[in-house]
């Protein structure tokens, strides 16, 4: 497979991974209700986030304890980065890293299905804390905005090293 074919395969696999996650969640939501589905989703992300971070770090030789620079590299190498446009902003002193999801396939799919926005903040806290802890235990996570915050369909997060 040439480079273009490999990139296309990566994108398809990332979309399929996200579709599987969404199908699983919708099944749990239909069967048990939104609150229980969010609890189950949080438990899954609690287990998965560290595994995902460690695999990325091992594959791309990203050092554990490497601070926000290592964390940004991990975020850029996740499957999400292939399917959801994202951007990063560093503070002037490079002590804080902001992450913005420019658009979200999960929220777009729920809108198409006439479902309410997925209240992803509680799951996002579990997900990003797990990723951060695997990369560098000093990283602290703060949600700037995220559904179910009123009027929000995308999310923004801030990461900082403890004490900065």
C-alpha positions in Angstrom: 0.0 0.0 0.0 1.3 3.4 -0.8 1.4 6.4 1.6 -2.0 7.7 0.4 -3.6 4.3 0.8 -2.1 3.9 4.4 -3.5 7.4 5.3 -6.9 6.5 3.9 -6.8 3.1 5.9 -5.9 5.0 9.1 -8.9 7.4 8.6 -11.3 4.5 7.9 -10.1 2.6 11.0 -10.4 5.7 13.1 -14.0 6.3 11.9 -14.8 2.6 12.4 -13.4 2.8 16.0 -15.5 5.8 16.7 -18.6 4.2 15.1 -18.2 1.1 17.3 -17.9 3.3 20.4 -21.0 5.2 19.4 -23.0 2.1 18.6 -22.0 0.6 21.9 -23.1 3.7 23.7 -26.4 4.0 21.9 -27.2 0.4 22.8 -26.4 1.0 26.4 -28.4 4.2 26.4 -31.4 2.5 24.8 -31.3 -0.4 27.2 -30.4 1.3 30.5 -31.0 5.0 30.0 -28.6 7.9 29.6 -27.3 8.1 33.2 -26.3 4.4 33.4 -24.8 4.5 29.8 -22.6 7.5 30.9 -21.5 5.5 34.0 -20.6 2.5 31.9 -18.9 4.7 29.3 -16.9 6.4 32.1 -15.8 3.0 33.4 -14.7 1.9 30.0 -12.7 5.1 29.3 -11.1 4.8 32.8 -9.6 1.5 31.7 -8.9 2.4 28.1 -7.3 5.9 28.4 -4.1 4.7 30.1 -3.8 1.8 27.7 -4.2 4.1 24.8 -1.6 6.6 26.1 1.0 3.9 26.9 0.7 2.3 23.5 1.1 5.6 21.7 4.1 6.5 24.0 5.8 3.1 23.3 5.2 3.2 19.6 6.5 6.8 19.2 9.2 6.8 21.9 7.4 9.5 23.9 8.9 9.7 27.4 6.8 9.2 30.5 7.0 12.2 32.8 7.6 14.4 29.7 5.2 17.1 30.8 2.8 19.0 28.5 5.0 18.5 25.4 4.7 14.7 25.7 1.0 15.1 26.4 0.4 17.2 23.3 2.2 14.6 21.2 0.0 11.8 22.6 -3.2 13.9 21.9 -2.1 14.5 18.3 -1.5 10.7 17.8 -4.9 9.5 19.0 -7.5 8.1 16.6 -9.7 11.0 17.5 -7.2 13.4 15.9 -7.8 11.7 12.5 -11.6 12.3 12.5 -12.2 15.4 14.6 -10.5 18.6 13.7 -8.6 19.9 16.8 -6.3 22.7 17.7 -3.9 23.5 20.5 -2.9 26.8 22.1 0.1 27.2 24.5 0.2 29.9 27.1 3.1 32.4 26.6 5.2 30.8 29.3 4.3 27.3 27.9 2.9 26.3 31.3 -0.6 25.7 30.1 -1.9 23.8 27.1 -5.4 24.4 25.7 -7.1 21.8 23.6 -10.1 22.7 21.4 -12.3 20.2 19.5 -13.2 22.2 16.4 -16.0 19.8 15.5 -17.2 16.6 16.9 -18.4 13.6 14.9 -20.2 12.2 18.0 -22.3 15.4 18.4 -22.9 15.7 14.7 -24.2 12.1 14.6 -26.5 12.7 17.5 -27.9 15.8 15.8 -28.5 13.9 12.6 -30.4 11.3 14.6 -32.4 14.0 16.4 -30.9 13.0 19.7 -30.0 15.5 22.4 -26.3 16.5 22.6 -24.2 13.9 24.3 -23.3 15.2 27.8 -19.7 14.3 27.4 -18.1 16.4 30.2 -18.2 13.6 32.9 -16.7 11.0 30.5 -14.3 13.6 29.1 -13.0 14.2 32.6 -12.3 10.5 33.1 -10.8 10.2 29.6 -8.4 13.2 29.8 -7.4 12.5 33.4 -6.5 8.9 32.5 -4.5 10.0 29.5 -2.8 12.8 31.5 -1.9 10.5 34.4 -0.4 7.9 32.0 1.8 10.6 30.4 2.8 12.6 33.4 1.2 12.4 36.9 1.8 16.1 37.4 -0.7 17.1 34.7 -4.0 18.6 35.9 -7.1 18.7 33.8 -9.7 21.4 33.6 -12.8 21.6 31.4 -13.3 25.0 29.9 -16.6 24.1 28.3 -18.2 20.9 27.1 -21.7 19.5 26.6 -23.9 19.6 28.7 -22.8 23.2 29.2 -25.5 25.4 27.6 -25.0 26.1 23.9 -21.9 23.9 23.6 -21.5 21.3 21.0 -17.8 21.1 21.1 -15.3 21.0 24.0 -12.3 22.9 25.2 -9.9 21.7 27.9 -6.9 23.1 29.7 -3.9 21.2 30.9 -1.3 22.4 33.3 1.5 21.0 35.4 0.8 20.9 39.1 1.9 24.1 40.7 2.1 26.2 37.5 
